Amino acid sequence: MRWNTQTAQGESEASGEAVPLIPLAGLLRAVRTPEFQGITFHEVAARSALNKVPPASSMPFRWTINPYRGCSHACVYCFARGTHKYLDLDAGLDFDRQLVVKVNVVDVLKAELAKPSWSREHVALGTNTDPYQRAEGRYALMPGIIRALAESGTPFSILTKGTLLARDLPLLKAAAAHVPVGTAISLAMLDPGLQSVVEPGTPSPSARLSLISKLRDAGLACGVMAMPILPWLTDGEEQLDALFASLSEAGATGVTVGALHLRPGTKEWFMQWLAREHPRLVGRYRRLYGTGAYAPKDYRTWLARRVNAAKARHGFAGSESFGHRMGGGGRSETGPTESSIGPSESSIELRPVAVQGELF
């Protein structure tokens, strides 16, 4: 959908030069700053903060908050890339560099939570783009969001790759004394060389492992989303074994695993990256994902067996942890099956939720 053009001023904080504006509803200004080379922040006045998940969705929550659109983590596999097209931006570099910031999201959220009709259902953060990407260091929207949810008696969960979450540990501990709080860290690879090209804007694997330990030391349960597992790149037995060993040592309370899926927008961008970095794998990926977004059932079944064996070796047998589902990031009663490696009614893979219908 196209957003109506608003009157706004673009500016560069370094030189005062004009920044090209894009048509976004509620646009206040577009900003570039030397601390974020190559990135433009499009600051908007949001008309809503809480997004309702469509009833047909298999997601285990009904409400989400996305303070940012686009993500400087620049993960080449990010499933949310295609949602940038709703803003008439592309799913490649624009997704990484043209970031929409809902600068008034806290005030709007407080008003929505104060409505008599709000039933204090669980709210999930991190379902589309990361709420603790680098932009959060500039805009600091999450402390206000956490306070608003906790003070209204609303349970919530956060999924992130961002170590900036550690800044808000005191707030999360205080919130957890009043409402169920779930935290989950996204980490699916340990090789820093691979991580630096697949997820170039993210904190290192070691930094995220340290964050898991900090959350546990603070008394908060912390699950891990080991997603996506990349065929022929991170699905080796030794790689999975090392991953689960590290997660166990860090104190993770459970792990959910999922194979790479490639939706339109993401698929084209990922395949371009693969052709540059691992051209020998292009043919294999085309055969594996040629007919759809998901790897074939045979691959997912094979991966599930390998994952289950590694989880059992490192104390995660019978665990399938996802902060958004559990509400507290702890272990579930059932172990992972093939359905947790690919799509099914019980799959808890993240998908872009209610983004096209968001109102700024």
N, C-alpha and C positions, 0 to 999 in steps of 0.2 A: 504494500500500500504506500501511497505517497503522502508525505506530511505537508500541511499547508505552510507556505512561506510566511515567516514572521519578520518583523523589523528588528534587527539586531546589529551589533557592532562586533567585528572580528578584530583581534589585536594580538600582537606578539609582545610578550612581557619583556623580551630582550631589547627590541628596537622600536616598538610602537608601530611596526609595519602592519598593513592590513592582512588579515587571514581570510581566505576564501570561505564563504558561508555555504552551507548546504540546507535544503528546505526541511526543517524539522519543526513539528508543532511545539510551541512553548519555548522556542530557542531564545536564550538570553544573550549569549555571546559565544564566540569561538576563540580559544586561547591556545597559544603555543608558548612553551617556556624552555629555557636551555637545559633544565634538569631532565627533560623528557624529549630528547632529540628525535625528530621525525614524527612525533605524536601530536595530534590536534585534539583538544578537549572541546566538545560541543556541550555547553552547559544549558540545560533545559529546566523549565518549571514543570514538574510532573503534575498531572491531574489525578493520578492514583498511585498508590504504593503497593497495595496488596493485589496480586494477580490470581484469579481463580483458575484452577486446573480444570480443563474440560472433563465432564462426567465420564466420557468414554476412555479416558486415559487410564493406564494400568499403574500409574504412579501411586505410591502409598501415602500421599499427602494431597490436600486439596488447595493449599495456598502457598504462594511463593512471593519473594521480594527480590527484585534485581535492581540494585542502585546504579549499576553500570550496564551499558550495552557496548559490545566489542570487548576485546581483552588483549592487553599488551603481553600476556604470557606467550602469545603467538604459537601455540601448539599446532603443529601441522595437521593433526588428526581431529581437532576440536569439532564435535558434532554440532555446535551452535553456529558455525560459520555461515550456513545458509540463511540464518535469521537476519543477517545484516542486509540481505537483499530487500527485506521489507522496508528498509530505510532508503532505498535506491542507492545503496553502497554495495561494493563487491565483497565476495566471501573470502578474498585473499588478503592483500595488503591493507585494504580499508578496514577489515575486521581487526587487524593488529594495530592500526595506527589512527583510525578515526573513532574516537571513543565518546560515547554519549554519557553524560553525568547528570543524574537527577538531583540537582543541588538542594532542592527543597523536600527531599524524600522523607526526612524525619518529621517535619511539621505535618505533611500530608498523612503519614502513617499514624501519628498521634490522633489526628482527627478521625481516621477510619476506625481505629481501635476503641475510640470513645463512643462509637455509635451503639445504641441499645441492641441493634441487630447482630453485633459481633459476638459470636459464640465461643471465642477463645480456642479455635481449632489450631492444630499444629501448623506452623509456618516454616517452610524450608528456604534456606539461602544457599546459593551456589549451584542452582539447578540449570542455569543458562551460562552466565559468565561469572568469573571468580570475584566475590565481594572483597577479597583481600589482594587483588592485583595491585601493582605499584601505584596506581592512581589513588588508592585509599590512603596512602601516605600523604598525599596532597590535600584531599578533600575530607578525610576523617568522618565519613558518614556512618560507619558501623557502630561506634560507641552510642550514638543517639538511637540507632535502630535497636540495639540490644537493650538499652534502658527502657525504651518505649514498650517493647514486647514484654519484658519482665514486669514492669510496673502495671501493665494491663492484665497480668495473669495468663499470658499467651505462651504456650510451650513452643520451642523452636529448635532448629538444628542448622549447622553450618558445615558445608563441604568446601574445602579450599586446598590449593597448593601453596598459598601465601604464608610465609613465616611471619608476616606482619600481624597475624592473629595473636602472637605472643604479647603484643602491646595491650590487648584487651583481656588478658587472663584474669586480672582482678574483677573486671566487670562480669565475665562469664561465671566466675566462682560465686559472685554475689547473686547473679541471676539464678544459678542452679539451686540456691537455697529457697527459691520461691516457685520456680516452674521447672519442668523437665527440660534439660538442655542436652542436645546431642552434638558431638563434634566428630568430623571425619576428615582425614587427610588423603588427598589423591597422590598416590605414588605407585608406579608400576614398573620402574626400571632403576637399577643401581649404577649402571655405567655412566659416569659423568660426561664422557665423550659423546655417547649417543644422546644423552639427555640434552646436551648443549645445542644440538642441531634439530632435535625433534621438538623440544620445548624450550626454545632459546631465551624466553623471558622469565622463566620460572626459577625459584631457588633450587639449589643443588639437592640431589638425593640425600646427602648427609645432613643438610640443613633441615630437611623435612623430617628425617628420622629424629633429629634432636627436638623438633617441635612436638612430635608424638610423645617423647619422654617428658617434656615440659608440661604438656596437658595432663599426663598421668600423675606427675609429681604434684600437680595442683589439685588432684583428687577428681579430675574429670575423666570419664570414659572416653576413649578415642578409637574409633574404627578406622579402617583403611579401605579406600577404593583402589584396588590394584587394576586399574583400567586406563587405557586399553592394553591388552597383551598383543604385541605386534608379531604376526607370523614370520618365522625365520629370523627375527631380530631379537625378540625377548621371550620366546616360548621354549627355549632350551631347558632341559632338565636341571642343569647346573645353575642356570640363571634364575629359575623359579625357586630352587632350593635356597640359593643365596638370598633372594628377596624375602622369603618367609622367615629365614633365620634372622635376618636383620630386623624385620617387623616384630618378631617375637622378643628379641633382645631389647627393642625400644619400648616394649610394653603395650603394643596394640591390643585392644580388647576383641578384635575380630577383623576378618578380611573378606571383602567381596571382590570377585574376579570377573572380568569380562573381556572377551575378544574384541579386537578392532571392528568397528562398523563404519561404513563410508557412505553417508547420505549425499545427495546432490549438493554441490557447492563445496563440501568437504572433500569428496572423492576426487574432483578435478585438481584441487590444490595439493592434496596428499600425493597423487600420482605424479605431479610435476616435481615435487620434492624427491620422491623415490627415484625418478629418472635421473636426477642430478646426483644423488648421494649413493644410491644402490641400484644402478641400472641392471645388474644381473637379476634382480628380483622382480622387475617390471612384468615380465611374462607370467611369472608365478602368481602375482597379485591379480593380474587381469583374469587368469583362469579361476582364481579363488573368489573374486568379487565381480566377475563379469556379468552375472545375471541379477545382481541386487546389492543391497547395502550390507548384508550380513554374510559372514563366512558360512559355507555349507554345514549342514548338520553333522556330517562325518568329522569335519575338523573340530567343531565345538565339542563333540563327544570325546574325541581324542584328547583335546586340551583339558576337559573336565577331569578325566582320569588322572592326567599328569598333575593337575593342580591339587586334586584331592589327596594324592599321595604325598605331595610336598607339605600341604597343610597338616596332615596327620603327623608327619615327622617333626613338626615344630609346634605342636600343641594347639593348633587351630581346628582340629577335627570337630565337626559338629558346629562350627561357627560360620555365620554369614552376617557380617556386621555392616550396617549402613545407618549412619546417624539419622537420616531423614525417615527411615522406616521405624527404627527402634525407639526414637525419641530420647535415647540415652546412650546410644553408640555401643551397647553391650552385645553379648553373644545371643544368637537366636537359638531356638530349640531344634531346628532342623539344619542339616548340613547342606553344602552346595551340591547341586545336581547339574546335569547338562543345561537345565533351563537358566541357570545363573551365568552361563557362558554365552548365551545368545538370546534371541527374542522369544518370549512366551508370555502367557498371562501372568505368570508369577515372577517374570524377570524384573530386576530392580535396576537395570541399566538406566542411566540418566538420559533424558531426551529433552530437547528444547520445549518448554512448557508455556503455553498461552502467551507467546511472545508477539505474534502477529496482531493480536487484539489488544495489546497494552495501550493504555492511554497516557500520553504525556500531559 
